[in-house]
Structure formats: structure tokens, C-alpha cells
Amino acid sequence: MPSPRRNIRGVLFLCVANSARSQMAEGLARELLGQDILVQSAGSSPSRVNPFAIKAMAELDIDITNQSSKSVDTIDPDGVDLVITLCAEEVCPVFLGDAERLHWPLKDPDRKHEDLTDEARLNHFRTARDEIQRRLKALEADFSRGEE
């Protein structure tokens, strides 16, 4: 993963529906990166925060029930220094602005087209959540090294 600038003040997570991956990333980043960094998420076709994302995050005692699905068009580019796209199979939204970009391709955990039990669906959300958390911890460590 390329090393981002150290002076990050705002992070934006993007995926298509802004319902699962980017919502979990927003909740995790708020927890890991602290209040000094503005954390947002958005999508090109916003829908709603997925109940399975809410449940997977609650397992880590992170409440994302007050987050909402937003359009990328509503985000002020001046508050964003780093954009992280989370799309894998779909076309990621475009964010116009002078921000550094990282791409973390993660398969959409909301596998509606598959015939899955609720527990199996939740496992896909846990997998995505845990991978986002792993990457955010590495990013947070990189931010911390920049403060030394």
C-alpha cells in the first residue's frame, strides 16, 4: 500500500451504495483515527446503511446506527485529503478534488443474489469489516510515524 501524506485532516471512503463497506470503514476510522480527522463516507448510488453492517460493527461495540447513506456529490472536496475506494467488482464512484487516493478492492459483503442464511450473510460482513480494520490499523500506524 502506498504511504499517504502525513498531514491528513479528512478521509473519505467511497463505494457504490454507501451501505456496507464504506459505512463500516467510516465507523472503524472514527474509532481508530480519533476526532482530529474528519471521517466521511459516500457513494454514487446511495441507499441505506445495511442492517448486517450495523450488526457486524456492534460486535466490536461500534455503533453506526446514526450514520446515513450519502451521495458523493454532497461531499465538500475542501475537507478531504485522502479518498479510499472500496469497490471490487463494480465501478467505483468518482470524487472530484485534489486528494490523495488509495484503492482497497473488497468484495461487496451484501450477497443478495446468493441463497444464504442470515448467519452466512453476516459472516461476509465480518470478513469485510475485519479486512477494513486491518488496513486502517496499518494506515493509522503510518499516520503515527509521521508525527514522530
C-alpha positions in Angstrom: 0.0 0.0 0.0 1.5 3.4 -0.9 2.3 5.6 2.0 -0.1 8.5 2.3 0.8 12.1 3.2 1.2 12.5 6.9 -0.9 15.7 7.2 -4.3 14.1 6.6 -7.2 16.1 8.0 -10.1 14.4 6.2 -10.7 10.9 4.9 -13.5 9.9 2.5 -14.5 6.2 2.0 -16.3 5.5 -1.3 -18.3 2.6 -2.7 -21.4 2.4 -4.8 -24.3 2.2 -2.4 -22.6 3.6 0.7 -24.4 0.9 2.6 -21.9 -1.6 3.8 -18.1 -1.4 3.2 -17.8 2.4 3.3 -20.2 2.6 6.3 -18.1 0.1 8.2 -14.9 1.9 7.2 -16.4 5.2 8.4 -17.3 3.7 11.8 -13.9 2.0 12.2 -11.9 5.0 11.1 -13.7 7.3 13.6 -12.8 4.8 16.3 -9.1 4.3 15.2 -8.1 7.7 13.9 -9.7 9.8 16.5 -11.5 13.1 16.5 -8.8 15.2 14.8 -9.5 13.6 11.4 -12.8 14.3 9.6 -14.1 10.9 8.5 -16.9 10.6 5.9 -18.3 8.0 3.5 -20.4 8.3 0.4 -21.5 6.5 -2.8 -22.5 7.0 -6.4 -25.9 5.4 -5.8 -26.6 5.8 -2.0 -29.2 3.6 -0.5 -29.3 2.9 3.3 -27.0 1.6 6.0 -27.2 -2.1 5.7 -28.6 -3.8 8.9 -25.9 -6.5 8.6 -23.2 -3.8 8.6 -24.8 -2.3 11.7 -24.8 -5.8 13.4 -21.2 -6.6 12.4 -20.0 -3.3 13.8 -22.0 -3.7 17.0 -20.0 -6.9 17.6 -17.0 -4.5 18.1 -19.0 -2.1 20.2 -19.1 0.5 17.4 -22.5 2.0 16.8 -23.1 3.1 13.2 -26.9 3.4 13.6 -26.7 7.2 13.3 -24.7 7.1 10.1 -26.6 7.7 6.8 -26.0 6.8 3.2 -24.9 9.9 1.2 -24.2 10.8 -2.3 -20.6 11.6 -3.3 -21.9 14.8 -4.8 -22.7 16.1 -1.3 -19.2 15.9 0.0 -17.1 19.2 0.1 -13.8 18.5 -1.5 -12.0 21.0 0.7 -12.5 18.7 3.7 -11.0 15.7 2.0 -7.2 14.9 1.9 -7.5 11.2 1.3 -10.0 9.2 -0.7 -10.2 5.4 -0.2 -12.3 3.5 -2.7 -13.5 0.1 -1.6 -15.1 -1.3 -4.8 -14.0 -4.6 -6.3 -16.4 -5.9 -8.9 -18.3 -2.6 -9.6 -17.3 0.7 -10.9 -16.2 3.0 -8.0 -17.6 6.5 -7.7 -15.5 9.4 -8.9 -14.6 12.1 -6.5 -13.5 15.4 -7.9 -11.0 17.1 -5.8 -7.3 17.3 -5.1 -7.0 14.4 -2.7 -4.6 11.5 -2.4 -6.2 8.2 -3.4 -5.9 4.7 -2.2 -7.8 1.7 -3.6 -8.8 -1.1 -1.3 -10.7 -3.6 -3.5 -13.1 -5.5 -1.2 -15.8 -7.8 -2.5 -19.3 -6.5 -1.6 -20.4 -8.4 1.5 -24.1 -8.0 0.7 -24.5 -11.1 -1.5 -28.3 -10.7 -2.1 -28.1 -12.8 -5.2 -26.8 -15.8 -3.3 -29.2 -18.0 -1.3 -27.6 -17.6 2.2 -28.8 -17.8 5.7 -28.6 -14.6 7.8 -25.6 -16.0 9.7 -23.8 -16.8 6.4 -24.5 -13.2 5.1 -23.3 -11.8 8.4 -20.0 -13.7 8.0 -19.4 -11.9 4.7 -19.8 -8.6 6.6 -17.5 -9.7 9.3 -14.8 -10.7 6.8 -15.1 -7.2 5.1 -15.1 -5.5 8.5 -12.0 -7.3 9.7 -10.1 -6.6 6.5 -11.0 -2.9 6.6 -9.9 -2.8 10.3 -6.6 -4.4 9.4 -5.9 -1.9 6.7 -7.0 1.0 8.8 -4.6 -0.1 11.6 -1.8 -0.1 9.1 -2.8 3.4 7.9 -3.1 4.7 11.5 0.4 3.4 12.2 1.6 5.2 9.2 -0.1 8.4 10.4 1.5 8.0 13.8 5.0 7.5 12.3 4.5 10.9 10.6 4.0 12.6 13.9 7.4 11.4 15.3 
